[in-house]
Amino acid sequence: MYKIGIAGATGYTGVELLRILSRHPNVEIKTLTSETYKGKRIDEVFPTLRNFASQELVSLDSSVGEGLDILFLALPHTTAMDEAPKFLKGDCRIVDLSADYRLRNASTFEEWYAVPHTQRELLKSVVYGLPELHREAIKSASLVANPGCYPTSAILALAPLMEEGWIDLDSVIVDSKSGVSGAGRKPSQGTQYCEVNEGVSAYGAARHRHTPEIEQEISGLAGRKLQITFTPHLMPMTRGILSSAYGRLTKEITLEKLVSYYKDYYEGEPFVRILPTGQLANTSYVSGSNFCDIGLQIDLRNKRVIVTSAIDNLIKGASGQAVQNMNIMLGLDEKAGLDFAPSFP
């Protein structure tokens, strides 16, 4: 059994990790950390975990990684940056769920996150943890940067189009809607029930921090630097992301051919489901699962391709994908602990 630790176990992504790993056949959860609840048992903080997990929460220090095979860093953005190097000195490998190591260019990180990147050298060896694109590199990585939720949905939607010459790569627009859990567990006015319920709001238009992450990955596929227009929206629901990506067609193509191409591109991928011709993605059909559903349409009148992509932001957009990365790093069945159907309704 592989020994696992979770730093930041009482945030939304931390407790989702614990929920998934508690039924994983190949791992043993050894260490859980929380600065807010240290000294308490995890099932006191989250009663849903009774009979599944009862470890005492401890403070995060350099000894936490001792004897671990994988440590998940489910810490707030900019705080994981200086924690990761402490644990890489031994045999412990890391899956970081924060944004601190996702951007390969430190200057880009500093531009969008407005803080200095203190681990510029370490950035050179980090692997971006989107398995559908970087599976081979993930296998041997010591530090995997788990992708953001919006980028996961957007990149998987756009990736097949980056090399075919079917769309104008400078015309890409991504419109995304997310449930409130994407904002994390820390209380804030903007995520209170009365502020969110019965309303939909755009935020971070033209300046959301996930923009350079999407651009980084699709630029790598396209072989040149790309820029997109990205606008996220907050929805009055707990979880889920629906992204709609648009691009101007440069060649005539039928919807049937487009769907067939996407199916071929993602053939063998255990967690990407290409929907039948005429069907579009729906967050209800991926909730609680590690699936990404992709549905396609062609707007013949305006000569645009429309790609819809749905994920659970806490699973494929965070903790489920982190476990998927762990499985790859440890040479396990990629679906281990994740092979469950979406919840319904």
C-alpha positions in Angstrom: 0.0 0.0 0.0 1.3 3.4 -0.9 1.4 6.0 1.9 -0.4 9.3 1.2 -0.7 12.6 2.9 -3.0 15.6 2.3 -1.9 19.1 3.3 -4.9 21.3 3.6 -7.4 18.5 4.2 -10.3 20.6 5.4 -10.8 22.7 2.2 -13.2 21.6 -0.4 -10.5 20.0 -2.6 -8.9 18.4 0.5 -12.1 16.7 1.7 -12.9 15.6 -1.9 -9.4 14.0 -2.0 -10.1 12.2 1.3 -13.5 11.0 0.1 -12.0 9.5 -3.1 -8.9 8.1 -1.4 -10.8 6.5 1.4 -12.1 3.9 -1.2 -8.9 3.6 -3.2 -7.7 0.0 -3.2 -3.9 0.8 -3.3 -3.3 3.6 -0.8 -3.2 4.2 2.9 -3.9 7.8 4.2 -1.2 8.5 6.7 -1.3 12.3 7.3 -3.8 15.0 7.2 -3.0 18.6 8.0 -5.1 21.7 8.9 -4.0 24.9 10.6 -7.6 25.8 11.4 -8.7 22.5 12.9 -5.4 21.0 14.1 -6.0 18.7 17.1 -9.4 17.7 15.9 -10.4 14.5 14.1 -11.3 14.8 10.5 -14.7 13.2 11.1 -15.5 15.8 13.7 -15.0 18.5 11.1 -16.8 16.6 8.3 -19.3 14.2 9.9 -19.9 12.7 6.4 -16.6 10.9 6.8 -17.7 8.9 9.9 -16.6 5.3 9.4 -14.4 6.3 6.5 -11.7 8.5 8.1 -10.9 9.4 11.7 -7.3 10.7 11.6 -6.3 13.6 13.8 -5.5 16.8 11.9 -1.9 18.1 12.5 0.0 21.2 11.6 2.0 21.3 8.4 5.8 21.1 9.0 8.7 19.5 7.2 8.2 16.2 9.0 4.8 15.6 7.4 6.4 14.2 4.2 8.4 11.5 6.0 7.6 8.0 4.8 5.0 9.3 2.2 5.0 8.2 -1.4 2.7 11.1 -2.5 1.8 14.3 -0.7 -1.1 16.4 -2.0 -0.8 20.1 -1.4 -4.4 21.4 -1.3 -3.3 24.8 0.0 -4.4 28.3 -1.0 -2.7 29.9 -4.0 0.7 31.5 -3.3 1.2 29.5 -0.1 2.1 26.2 -1.7 5.0 27.8 -3.5 7.5 27.7 -0.7 6.1 24.5 0.9 6.8 22.2 -2.0 10.6 22.3 -1.9 10.6 21.2 1.7 9.1 17.8 0.8 11.0 17.1 -2.4 14.3 16.6 -0.6 13.3 13.0 0.2 11.4 10.3 -1.7 8.1 12.1 -1.4 6.5 13.2 -4.6 4.0 16.0 -4.8 0.7 16.8 -6.6 0.1 20.5 -6.0 -3.6 21.6 -6.4 -2.8 25.3 -6.2 -1.9 27.6 -9.1 1.7 28.2 -7.9 3.4 25.8 -10.4 1.0 25.7 -13.3 2.6 28.5 -15.4 6.0 27.6 -16.7 7.0 31.2 -17.1 7.6 32.9 -13.7 7.2 36.4 -15.2 3.7 35.4 -16.5 2.8 34.1 -13.0 4.0 37.4 -11.4 2.0 39.4 -14.0 -1.3 37.6 -13.3 -1.0 36.8 -9.6 0.9 40.0 -8.5 3.3 38.2 -6.2 7.0 37.2 -6.8 7.6 33.6 -7.8 10.2 32.4 -5.3 10.9 29.0 -6.9 11.9 29.9 -10.5 14.4 27.0 -10.8 11.9 24.5 -9.6 9.5 25.6 -12.3 11.8 24.1 -14.9 11.1 20.5 -13.7 7.4 20.8 -13.0 4.9 18.8 -15.2 1.5 20.3 -15.9 -0.9 17.5 -14.8 -3.4 17.2 -17.6 -3.1 13.5 -18.3 -4.8 13.6 -21.7 -1.9 15.8 -22.9 1.1 15.0 -20.6 0.7 11.4 -19.4 4.2 10.2 -20.3 5.9 13.2 -18.5 3.6 12.7 -15.4 4.8 9.2 -14.9 8.3 10.2 -13.8 7.5 13.6 -12.4 8.5 14.6 -8.8 6.2 17.6 -8.8 2.9 17.7 -10.8 1.0 20.9 -11.1 -2.7 19.9 -11.0 -4.6 22.0 -13.6 -7.2 24.6 -12.7 -10.9 23.8 -13.1 -11.7 26.3 -15.9 -8.6 25.4 -17.8 -9.3 21.7 -17.6 -12.7 22.2 -19.3 -11.5 24.7 -21.8 -8.2 22.9 -22.8 -10.0 19.6 -23.3 -12.6 21.3 -25.4 -10.0 23.1 -27.6 -7.1 20.7 -27.8 -8.3 18.6 -30.9 -8.7 21.8 -32.9 -5.2 23.2 -32.4 -3.4 21.3 -35.1 -6.0 20.7 -37.8 -6.2 24.1 -39.4 -10.0 24.1 -39.3 -10.4 27.2 -37.3 -8.8 30.7 -37.1 -6.6 30.2 -33.9 -6.8 33.9 -33.2 -10.6 33.9 -33.0 -11.0 31.6 -29.9 -13.5 32.7 -27.3 -14.2 30.7 -24.1 -17.3 31.4 -22.0 -17.5 29.4 -18.8 -20.0 28.9 -15.9 -19.1 27.6 -12.5 -20.7 26.5 -9.3 -19.9 28.4 -6.1 -17.7 25.7 -4.7 -15.0 26.9 -7.2 -14.4 29.9 -4.9 -13.3 27.7 -2.1 -14.6 27.2 1.5 -13.3 30.4 3.0 -16.4 32.7 3.6 -16.8 35.8 1.5 -19.6 38.2 0.7 -19.7 37.3 -3.0 -20.3 33.6 -2.3 -23.0 33.9 0.4 -26.4 32.4 -0.4 -28.2 35.7 -0.6 -25.6 37.1 -2.9 -25.6 34.1 -5.3 -29.0 32.6 -5.3 -31.3 33.4 -8.2 -28.6 35.3 -10.1 -25.9 34.8 -12.6 -22.9 37.1 -12.7 -19.8 37.5 -14.9 -16.5 38.2 -13.2 -12.9 38.5 -14.1 -13.7 39.3 -17.8 -10.4 39.7 -19.8 -8.3 39.4 -16.6 -9.1 36.0 -15.0 -6.0 34.3 -13.7 -6.8 31.0 -15.5 -6.5 32.8 -18.9 -2.7 32.4 -19.2 -3.0 28.7 -18.2 -5.4 28.0 -21.0 -3.2 30.0 -23.4 0.0 28.1 -22.3 -1.4 24.7 -23.1 -3.2 25.4 -26.4 -0.2 27.4 -27.6 2.0 24.4 -27.0 -0.4 22.3 -29.2 -0.6 24.9 -31.9 3.1 25.5 -32.0 2.8 29.2 -31.6 1.7 31.8 -29.1 -2.1 32.2 -28.9 -4.3 34.6 -27.0 -8.0 34.0 -26.2 -10.9 35.9 -24.8 -12.1 34.2 -21.6 -15.1 35.2 -19.4 -16.2 33.1 -16.4 -19.6 33.3 -14.7 -20.8 32.4 -11.3 -23.9 30.2 -11.2 -26.3 29.6 -8.3 -25.3 25.9 -7.9 -22.8 24.1 -5.7 -20.6 22.3 -8.2 -20.0 21.9 -11.9 -18.5 23.8 -14.8 -19.9 24.3 -18.3 -17.5 25.8 -20.9 -18.5 26.9 -24.4 -15.6 27.5 -26.8 -16.1 29.2 -30.1 -13.8 29.5 -33.1 -14.2 30.8 -36.6 -14.1 28.1 -39.3 -11.6 28.5 -42.0 -12.7 25.3 -43.9 -15.9 23.6 -44.6 -16.5 20.6 -42.3 -19.6 18.6 -41.4 -20.7 18.1 -37.8 -20.4 14.3 -38.3 -16.8 14.6 -39.3 -16.0 16.9 -36.4 -17.6 14.5 -33.9 -15.8 11.6 -35.4 -12.5 13.4 -35.2 -13.0 14.2 -31.5 -13.8 10.6 -30.8 -10.6 9.5 -32.6 -8.5 12.2 -30.7 -9.7 11.0 -27.3 -9.9 7.3 -28.1 -8.8 5.3 -25.1 -9.0 8.2 -22.7 -10.9 6.8 -19.7 -12.4 10.1 -18.5 -13.3 12.0 -21.7 -16.7 11.2 -23.2 -17.5 12.6 -26.7 -21.3 13.0 -26.9 -23.3 11.7 -29.9 -23.9 14.1 -32.8 -26.5 16.7 -31.8 -26.0 16.4 -28.1 -24.4 19.2 -25.9 -22.7 18.9 -22.6 -24.6 19.2 -19.3 -23.1 19.6 -15.8 -25.8 17.3 -14.3 -24.4 14.4 -16.2 -20.9 14.6 -14.8 -21.6 15.8 -11.2 -19.7 13.8 -8.6 -17.5 12.1 -11.3 -14.1 12.5 -13.0 -15.6 12.7 -16.5 -15.4 15.5 -19.0 -18.3 15.4 -21.4 -17.7 17.2 -24.7 -20.6 18.1 -27.2 -20.1 19.7 -30.5 -22.1 21.9 -32.9 -21.4 23.9 -36.1 -23.0 27.2 -36.8 -23.1 27.1 -40.6 -24.8 30.5 -40.8 -21.9 32.3 -39.0 -19.2 29.7 -39.9 -18.2 28.9 -36.3 -17.5 25.8 -34.4 -19.1 25.5 -31.0 -17.6 23.1 -28.4 -19.3 22.5 -25.1 -17.5 20.9 -22.2 -18.8 19.9 -18.8 -16.9 18.8 -15.7 -17.4 18.6 -11.9 -15.1 21.4 -10.8 -14.2 19.6 -7.6 -13.5 16.2 -9.2 -12.1 16.4 -12.8 -11.4 20.1 -12.1 -9.4 19.4 -8.9 -9.3 16.4 -6.6 -10.3 13.6 -9.0 -7.7 14.7 -11.5 -5.2 14.9 -8.7 -5.9 11.2 -7.9 -5.7 10.4 -11.6 -2.2 12.0 -11.7 -1.2 10.1 -8.5 -2.3 6.8 -10.2 -0.1 7.6 -13.2 2.9 8.6 -11.0 2.7 5.3 -9.1 2.1 3.1 -12.1 -1.4 2.1 -10.9 -4.6 1.6 -13.0 -5.4 5.2 -14.0 -9.1 4.6 -13.0 -8.3 3.3 -9.5 -10.5 5.0 -7.0 -12.2 7.0 -9.7 -14.2 4.4 -11.6 -17.7 5.5 -10.5 -20.7 6.9 -12.4 -21.9 10.5 -12.0 -24.4 11.1 -9.3 -28.1 11.5 -10.2 -30.1 13.7 -10.1 
